[in-house]
């Protein structure tokens, strides 16, 4: 096994370790929210954010020690991608759905979502791709997108619906491919953090405002019923993965890779 392979495998184990920490903190925050009087969603969300803030600070310090020059400046493709994200995940929900305005929830959702998505981008995009890859960049991209999707299996304890959770896994895989392509092409952490923030902010704000508690669903009560959302999510996840190849075309992948040592 070469030193490069050892380092790459170590990065995967490090990613799994950070994900395990986040899932455990999410579970503990749920237990805490159920044991304290008050609005459970706010307690649950606040504890998750506070638990992930120290790792975010540590990871930011760790990656900032290595100066990183942008690979490509902002262009029309990136602007178009952000415009699509603004339209799909912010404009449409704000116009089509009725969101009650609560300034406190807005501040908490904004700051908390920023911490959560920063943690995920550091773990799933920055740590794996901050150094040049000796070949197999596309395979590595799929690997971490798949890990990003599988990390959402933890939602099963909150949704109680296996098919819905698998749909989230498929969509997260496609989103992970898009985000890794953006990071690899432009080399800016803030691009992927802002994009991920736009995807998550309305969902987090809606959960904080509309739900009083985040119950844990017992394993025996999990629904296995098949519904039409899963095939749609599989298709959409595949389309997002294909779109990531347009963001990061083959010639760019070749340029980013160093030739393996012989």
C-alpha positions, -999 to +999 in steps of 0.1 A: +000+000+000+015+033-011+018+064+013-008+082-009-033+053-005-027+053+033-033+091+034-065+088+013-078+059+035-070+080+066-090+109+052-120+086+047-117+073+083-114+109+095-146+118+076-164+089+091-152+099+125-165+135+122-198+122+108-202+098+137-195+127+161-222+148+144-248+120+145-241+113+182-244+149+190-277+151+171-290+121+191-279+136+224-295+169+215-328+152+209-326+135+243-318+169+259-347+186+240-371+160+252-359+164+288-362+202+291-393+222+291-396+245+261-398+243+224-380+211+215-370+221+180-351+252+192-333+233+220-324+205+197-311+228+170-292+251+194-275+221+211-264+207+177-250+240+166-231+245+199-217+209+197-204+215+161-190+250+167-157+238+183-150+212+155-157+239+129-132+263+146-106+235+147-111+225+111-110+261+099-077+265+118-064+233+104-072+240+067-062+277+070-026+267+078-023+256+041-026+286+018-050+279-009-051+298-042-084+298-062-082+275-092-105+296-113-122+330-107-159+334-106-175+331-141-209+330-157-214+293-149-210+299-111-233+329-112-259+309-131-256+281-105-262+305-076-291+321-094-307+286-099-302+279-062-317+312-051-347+306-073-353+270-063-345+270-026-353+306-015-376+324-040-401+296-046-404+286-009-409+322+002-436+328-024-454+295-025-452+286+012-465+305+042-436+312+065-444+330+097-419+357+105-402+353+138-370+374+142-355+352+169-360+320+148-346+338+117-314+348+136-311+313+150-318+295+117-293+318+098-264+315+122-271+278+130-274+268+094-242+286+086-224+266+113-239+233+102-232+236+065-197+249+072-190+217+092-203+195+064-184+214+037-151+212+057-156+174+063-169+163+029-153+188+005-123+206+020-105+179+039-107+153+011-098+177-018-075+203-003-045+184-016-038+172-052-050+137-059-027+113-077-053+100-102-088+088-096-102+122-088-136+115-103-138+082-083-129+101-051-156+127-059-182+099-061-169+083-029-173+114-008-206+123-024-218+088-014-206+093+021-224+126+023-256+109+012-252+080+036-247+104+065-283+114+060-294+079+070-295+093+105-326+112+096-344+078+097-348+081+135-366+115+130-387+109+099-397+073+107-400+066+070-374+045+053-383+054+017-383+091+026-349+088+042-335+069+012-349+097-010-329+122+010-298+100+007-301+100-031-307+138-033-278+144-009-255+123-031-264+144-061-259+176-042-226+163-029-214+158-065-224+193-074-207+208-043-175+189-048-174+199-085-178+236-075-150+233-049-126+215-072-132+239-100-131+272-081-111+262-050-131+285-027-147+272+005-171+301+007-187+292-027-198+258-015-208+270+020-231+297+005-246+273-020-252+247+007-267+274+030-292+284+003-303+248+000-308+243+037-319+277+052-357+276+044-360+240+056-343+247+089-363+279+095-396+260+087-387+233+112-379+258+139-412+277+134-436+249+126-427+221+150-428+220+188-406+189+192-383+165+173-395+130+184-373+099+180-391+072+161-387+036+176-372+012+151-402-010+152-424+019+142-404+028+111-425+027+079-413+005+050-441+016+026-429+023-009-441+055-025-434+075-057-409+099-041-380+074-041-378+068-080-380+105-085-352+111-060-330+085-076-335+101-110-329+136-097-298+125-078-285+109-110-292+141-130-274+162-104-244+138-106-244+141-144-246+179-141-216+179-119-196+165-148-205+196-168-193+218-139-161+198-137-154+185-172-129+158-180-101+182-191-104+201-158-101+168-139-070+159-159-055+192-152-062+190-114-046+155-112-009+149-109+004+120-128+009+090-104+045+083-096+060+053-114 
